[in-house]
Amino acid sequence: MEQFHKFKKDKKRNDELIMNKYDKFISQPKDFIDDVWGEIKSYMIEPRYKKSFKFKEHTELRYVDSKVDATTFFIGERYGDLIQVKILRDDNNKHFNSGFQFYKIRRMELKRWDKENKKDIDDDVILLEYISGFKHDVIIDDWDGRCYVCYYIIGADKHRNKLWNDEDDINYAKWEQQRHRQQEAVIQDNIDDVEAMD
């Protein structure tokens, strides 16, 4: 009961103290709050985490930014260290309608590359999520008959690559026709050479 009377007696003074602290520290202009939060975050988050590459759910990513390679993947849901991935197109621009498969997300640390001086920047480290084990192709060695399985290694930094579009389809078709004509010309040259030898 004694504590209650003391609380009741000091309530007005305590309310004034609380309001005074609120006005000084909490009720500040927005830009001040943003500045303070920015400072706090700069101590909380290491720079390498800010520059890291993580998989974005429900997005397409292009394997390589090339005029002749349309390989595209779709990233599905993430479940802890597992992520759903499916292929939409391969390097021959063939469309797939396959389902998702789960892959384990792995992480690596990379040193940022200085293009001008052609060397690693030692103290500039970034983190990269990637998956491996997505089957690409089977190659049979003509020499010894061995089979080699090739896998895609898909890094989260591939999200930066521009997606394949209709214009790329047109350019790819032109390139394929040109390549086909060149192959026919080479075959015809070989035939002419063989006939000339007879």
Backbone torsions as a table, in degrees:
resi	resn	phi	psi	omega
1	MET	NA	-37.3	179.7
2	GLU	-61.8	-41.8	-179.6
3	GLN	-63.6	-39.3	-179.9
4	PHE	-61.6	-45.1	179.8
5	HIS	-62.8	-39.1	179.1
6	LYS	-65.5	-43.4	178.6
7	PHE	-60.1	-44.1	-178.6
8	LYS	-64.2	-40.7	-178.6
9	LYS	-67.2	-39.3	-175.8
10	ASP	-89.9	-2.1	-173.2
11	LYS	-57.0	-46.8	-176.5
12	LYS	-60.9	-45.3	-179.5
13	ARG	-64.5	-41.2	179.1
14	ASN	-64.3	-41.1	178.2
15	ASP	-60.8	-41.5	178.8
16	GLU	-64.3	-40.9	178.5
17	LEU	-62.8	-44.6	-179.5
18	ILE	-62.1	-45.5	-179.6
19	MET	-64.1	-38.9	178.6
20	ASN	-61.1	-45.2	179.0
21	LYS	-66.5	-39.0	179.5
22	TYR	-61.4	-47.1	-179.4
23	ASP	-62.2	-37.9	-176.0
24	LYS	-75.9	-43.4	-168.1
25	PHE	-109.7	-33.1	-173.3
26	ILE	-100.9	-47.9	-176.5
27	SER	-83.3	72.0	-178.7
28	GLN	-112.0	161.5	174.9
29	PRO	-58.8	151.4	-173.6
30	LYS	-58.4	-42.0	-176.9
31	ASP	-65.5	-32.5	176.8
32	PHE	-64.7	-44.8	179.0
33	ILE	-60.4	-44.7	-179.9
34	ASP	-60.7	-42.1	178.9
35	ASP	-61.2	-45.4	-179.1
36	VAL	-63.9	-44.4	-179.7
37	TRP	-63.8	-38.3	176.7
38	GLY	-61.1	-41.7	178.3
39	GLU	-63.4	-44.8	-179.2
40	ILE	-61.8	-44.2	-178.9
41	LYS	-63.5	-35.7	-178.9
42	SER	-63.1	-27.6	176.2
43	TYR	-85.6	-29.8	-175.9
44	MET	-76.3	-40.9	-171.1
45	ILE	-107.6	123.7	176.8
46	GLU	-68.0	145.2	-179.3
47	PRO	-56.0	-34.7	-177.5
48	ARG	-65.6	-26.5	177.1
49	TYR	-76.0	-34.2	178.6
50	LYS	-66.3	-33.3	-176.8
51	LYS	-94.3	6.7	-175.7
52	SER	-76.2	162.7	179.0
53	PHE	-112.8	120.1	177.1
54	LYS	-116.8	151.0	176.5
55	PHE	-66.6	135.5	175.7
56	LYS	-96.8	126.4	-178.3
57	GLU	-69.7	150.1	175.5
58	HIS	57.2	42.4	178.4
59	THR	-135.1	155.2	173.2
60	GLU	-88.9	148.6	171.1
61	LEU	-138.8	144.4	-177.3
62	ARG	-97.7	132.2	-173.7
63	TYR	-65.5	-43.0	-179.5
64	VAL	-146.9	144.6	179.8
65	ASP	-87.6	89.5	-174.9
66	SER	-139.8	150.5	-180.0
67	LYS	-75.2	-17.6	-174.8
68	VAL	-119.2	7.3	179.5
69	ASP	-126.8	110.8	-175.8
70	ALA	-96.8	10.2	-173.9
71	THR	-53.3	120.6	-177.3
72	THR	-136.2	139.5	178.3
73	PHE	-119.6	157.2	173.9
74	PHE	-117.2	126.7	179.5
75	ILE	-95.0	124.5	-178.1
76	GLY	-95.9	-135.5	-178.0
77	GLU	-78.8	152.7	176.5
78	ARG	-110.0	133.7	177.8
79	TYR	-128.4	89.3	-177.1
80	GLY	64.1	-116.6	179.7
81	ASP	-94.9	10.0	177.2
82	LEU	-112.6	147.2	179.0
83	ILE	-141.8	145.3	177.8
84	GLN	-86.3	134.8	178.7
85	VAL	-140.3	140.8	171.5
86	LYS	-140.6	154.0	180.0
87	ILE	-91.4	136.7	177.3
88	LEU	-101.9	-40.5	178.0
89	ARG	-141.4	151.6	174.6
90	ASP	-106.0	-172.4	-175.5
91	ASP	-70.5	-13.9	174.6
92	ASN	-95.2	12.8	179.6
93	ASN	64.4	26.4	177.0
94	LYS	-86.0	131.5	-178.5
95	HIS	-83.8	143.2	178.0
96	PHE	-121.6	148.4	176.0
97	ASN	-125.9	45.3	-177.1
98	SER	-86.6	164.4	179.6
99	GLY	-84.1	176.5	178.9
100	PHE	-75.1	150.2	169.8
101	GLN	-127.1	149.5	179.1
102	PHE	-89.1	138.7	176.5
103	TYR	-133.4	147.1	178.6
104	LYS	-79.9	131.5	178.0
105	ILE	-80.9	128.4	175.9
106	ARG	-114.2	160.9	-179.4
107	ARG	-130.6	145.0	175.3
108	MET	-137.4	154.7	174.2
109	GLU	-99.7	133.9	178.9
110	LEU	-124.8	143.4	171.3
111	LYS	-87.3	136.2	-179.9
112	ARG	-69.0	139.1	-175.2
113	TRP	-95.2	128.6	176.6
114	ASP	-89.9	107.6	-174.6
115	LYS	-65.4	-39.0	-175.9
116	GLU	-66.7	-49.1	-177.0
117	ASN	-90.6	-3.9	178.7
118	LYS	52.5	56.9	177.3
119	LYS	-157.2	162.8	176.7
120	ASP	-71.3	147.6	170.8
121	ILE	-96.3	105.9	-167.7
122	ASP	-56.2	-46.1	-173.6
123	ASP	-91.0	5.7	-180.0
124	ASP	-107.8	93.7	-175.3
125	VAL	-110.6	137.5	175.8
126	ILE	-121.8	157.5	177.6
127	LEU	-106.1	140.9	-177.4
128	LEU	-132.4	126.4	172.0
129	GLU	-87.2	142.5	177.6
130	TYR	-152.1	161.7	172.8
131	ILE	-126.8	149.8	175.2
132	SER	-134.0	164.4	179.1
133	GLY	104.8	0.6	176.9
134	PHE	-82.1	112.2	-172.3
135	LYS	-66.0	131.6	-178.3
136	HIS	-105.6	-54.8	-172.6
137	ASP	-160.2	161.0	172.8
138	VAL	-117.7	125.0	-178.2
139	ILE	-112.8	130.1	176.7
140	ILE	-102.1	122.3	-179.4
141	ASP	-74.0	123.2	-179.5
142	ASP	-65.7	-27.5	-174.6
143	TRP	-73.2	-53.5	-176.4
144	ASP	-118.3	3.1	175.7
145	GLY	77.0	6.6	179.5
146	ARG	-71.8	151.7	176.0
147	CYS	-102.4	133.7	175.9
148	TYR	-120.8	128.6	178.1
149	VAL	-97.0	127.5	178.7
150	CYS	-102.0	137.8	-179.1
151	TYR	-120.1	149.2	170.3
152	TYR	-80.0	140.3	167.2
153	ILE	-112.6	111.1	-172.4
154	ILE	-104.5	113.4	178.6
155	GLY	-95.6	151.0	-180.0
156	ALA	-67.3	-17.2	178.2
157	ASP	-71.3	-11.3	178.7
158	LYS	-67.6	-14.9	177.1
159	HIS	-59.9	-21.2	-179.6
160	ARG	-75.0	-20.6	-178.2
161	ASN	-69.4	139.9	179.5
162	LYS	-67.4	136.8	-178.9
163	LEU	-73.3	152.5	178.7
164	TRP	-67.8	137.7	-179.6
165	ASN	-132.3	-175.3	-176.5
166	ASP	-62.5	-38.2	178.8
167	GLU	-62.7	-38.8	176.5
168	ASP	-63.1	-36.3	177.2
169	ASP	-60.0	-44.7	-179.4
170	ILE	-64.3	-46.7	179.7
171	ASN	-63.3	-37.5	179.8
172	TYR	-65.5	-41.9	179.1
173	ALA	-62.2	-41.7	177.3
174	LYS	-62.3	-44.4	-178.8
175	TRP	-62.6	-41.7	179.6
176	GLU	-63.3	-41.5	178.0
177	GLN	-62.2	-43.6	180.0
178	GLN	-63.0	-43.9	179.2
179	ARG	-63.3	-40.9	179.4
180	HIS	-62.6	-42.2	178.4
181	ARG	-64.5	-39.1	178.9
182	GLN	-64.6	-41.5	178.6
183	GLN	-64.2	-41.3	178.2
184	GLU	-63.1	-38.6	179.0
185	ALA	-64.9	-41.7	179.0
186	VAL	-64.1	-43.5	178.9
187	ILE	-62.5	-43.3	179.3
188	GLN	-63.5	-39.3	176.5
189	ASP	-61.1	-42.6	178.8
190	ASN	-63.3	-42.4	178.4
191	ILE	-62.0	-44.3	179.3
192	ASP	-61.3	-40.7	179.1
193	ASP	-62.9	-42.6	-179.6
194	VAL	-66.0	-41.6	179.7
195	GLU	-66.3	-35.5	179.5
196	ALA	-67.6	-28.8	-179.3
197	MET	-72.5	-27.5	-178.4
198	ASP	-73.3	NA	NA
